């Protein structure tokens, strides 16, 4: 589900569309607003976009499989950092990132920091976070070998940190704190743009542009799990019509009914 501009809505459009004249071609969405956003992005007839919810989100209603994370019970807080892919293939964190300070902070607050980079950005992420205690990198090969994806880890996550990735729309179903790391916001808006504006409204959590502020917002989110809760619920109601674990069933019934 799009926050950032895609297809026809990009500032520099790159259109990659399936054959929309195929009678068997449909899209799915999570709400009316998202159906309209997808229709705009891909120049589609909204009547061929069905509101079913995301099948992947059915995993969110399950208990955290603690065996996925070594020594899971020993940590007070688990933070998942899941930034979007950038076209230049470089993994972006904070320009003023202090590796030693971050390790000390994680240990003092008993935090496990899980990083899920895009497969094409793993090498950059490893350089940034290597040899830092209390950090786990989810590498694509490891996930594939274990038949896992990032959605298996969301039920374990106490705080999500992301930038412009639509994963936060899914995480809203858990009503847990979200921190938006946006050190390149102005540049990203100019080059890529957003389908949903204003950005401040559609992103229910603090926006941080430097490392110091990031640590401050982590502490606030740990202290108060209801931080930005009202804003999260407002956006969740707009982007997630269904809040259950039956999206896979709805997609199955949609496909079966069209045969």
N, C-alpha and C positions, 0 to 999 in steps of 0.2 A: 504494500500500500504506500503510495507516494507522499513524501514530504518534499523532497528535492524534485526539481523539475526533471521530467523524462520526455522522450519523444518530441512531439510538436511543441511542448511547453518550455523546452530548454532555450536558453539565450542563444546557443549555437546548436540548433537541432541536429540530432543524429537519429534518424528514423530507422528502426529495425522492427518491422511488423510482420506477423504471420499473415496468411491469406485470409483477409476478413470476408471474402466472398464465399468461403467454405461453409456450408450449412451446418457442419459439425464443429464449428469453431465458436467457443464461448470463453468468457473471462469470469472470474469470481471476484467478489469484493466483500468487505466487512461491514459496510453501511451505505446508505444513500449518498452521503458526501463522498465516500471513497469511490463509489460507482461513477459519480460524475467526474471525479478527478481522473480516473482511468480513461473515461470516454474522451476527455480533453487531451490527455497525454498521447493517446493512440488513435484519435480521430475515429472512435468506434460508436456504433449505435448502442446507447445505454440499455436498450431492451435485450441485448445479448450479453449483458453483464449481470450476473446473478448474485444476490446477497446471501452468502452461505456461511461466512466466517472463514478463517484460515485453518485448514486441517492440521497444520503443524502445531497450532495452539492447543489442540486437545491434550498435548503433553503437560501443559501448565497446571492442570488440575490434579496431576499425580504427585505423590510424595517425592521428596528429593531422594534420588538414588545415591546415598552417601558413599557407596563404594566407588563412585566416579572420582571422588576427590580424596587424595591421601590425607589421613588424620583430620577428616572433616569436623569431627566433634571437638577438636581442640581450638577451633577458631571462634571468636565472638561474632565477627562480621565477615561476610563474603561479598566482595565487589567484583562485578563482571565489567570489564572494559571492552566494548565492541564498537569500534569506529567504522565508518563507511570507507569504501575503497576510493582512493583518489586516482585520477587519470594518469598522473605522472608516476604512479606505482610506489611512491615513498610514504612510509608510515609516519604520520604526524602525531606527536604528543605535544608537550609544551616546550617552547624555545628555552625557557629558563629552568628546565627540569634539573633537579639535583638528586642524583642517584643515591648518595649517602644519606641525605635527609629523608628521602622516601623510604629507604629500608628501615631507618630508625623509627619513622612514623608508623609504618605497618607493624613493626614488632611491639612498639609501645601500646598500640591500640588493638593488638591481637587480630589483625586483619589479614585475610587471604585475598590477594589481588589476582584475578584470573584475566588473562588477556587473550582475546580471540581476534587476531588480524586476518585480513583477507589472504588467501593462499599466495597471491603474488607479492604480498608485503611482509611475509614471514621473516625473510632475511633481515629486513630493516628493523622489525620489532625485536628480534633476537639480539641485535646489536645494542638496542636501547635498554633492554631489561635483563640481559644476561648477568648471571652471578648476583642477583638480588634475592635475598631470602624472602619468603612469604609471597612469592610470585610464581604462578604457573602459566605457561603459554600453551594454548590449545592449538596444536599444529594439525593441519588438514589430514595428513597421512595417518596420524594417530587416531583421529576421529573415524576415518574411513575403515581402518582396520578393526575398530571396535563397534562399527555400525552405529555411530553416534553422530549427533549434530549439536549445535549450540543450544537448541531448545531443550535438550536433556538437562542442561545446566541451569536454565532459568528458575526452576522451582527451588534450587539451592541458593539463589542469589538474593541478598538482602538489599543491595543498592546496585543499580545499573548506571554505568557511565558510558555515554555515547556522544556523538556529535550530530550528524544529520541522517543517521541510519534509521530506517523504519522499524527496527527491532523494538523501539520504545513503544510503538503503538500496540504491539503484542504484550509487552511487559506491563502495560497499563492494566491488564486484566488481573494482575496480582496486587495492584494498589500499593506498591512499594516505592521508595524514593528513587528519583532519577536525577542525575547531574549531567548537564550538557556542556561538553568541552569544546569550545568554539574559538580557538586562538586565531583562526583564519576566516572569521565570519564574513567580513566585508568583501574579501577576495572571493570567497566561495559564492556569495550571493551574486556578485558581478559576473563571474564566469559561468556558473551553473544555474543559479536561480532556484526558486521554490514554487511549488504548486500551491501550497497553503501559506497564506499570509494573513495577518502579520506573524512573523516567526515567534515573537514573544508570546503571543496567545496560544499558538499550537504546540509549544514546547513547555509542558508543565513541570518546571524545575528550574533551579538556578543555572545561569549561564556563566561559565568561567573562561577567562582568556589567559590566565597565568597559573603557574604551579602553586603559588602561595594561596591563592583564592580556592584552588581545587582542594587543598588540604583542609581549609576552613569549612568548606561546604560538606566534605565528608564527615567532619566532626558534628556539624549541625544535623546531618541526616541520621547519624547514629544516635544522637541524643534524642531526636524527635522523629519517629517513623511517620508521623502525620504531617511532617513538613511538606507543604504544597499539596496536601491531600485533596482539598477542595478543587484545586485546578486540575489535578489528575482525573478526578471523577467527571468533571465537566468535559474534558477532551475524550475520555473513555466512552462516555455516552454518545459522543458525536462520531467516533471512528469505529466502535465495536457494538454493532446492534445485538449480536449474540454474545453472551457471557457464560457459555457452558462448554461442555467437552464433546459436542456432537457435530462439529463442523465436517468431519470426515464422512459422517453418516449423511449429511445434507448433500455433499458433493456426490457421493455414491448414488443417492436417489435422483439427483439431477441428471447424471450420466445415464443411469438405468432407464429413467423416464424418457430420454431422448432417443433411445435405440428403437 
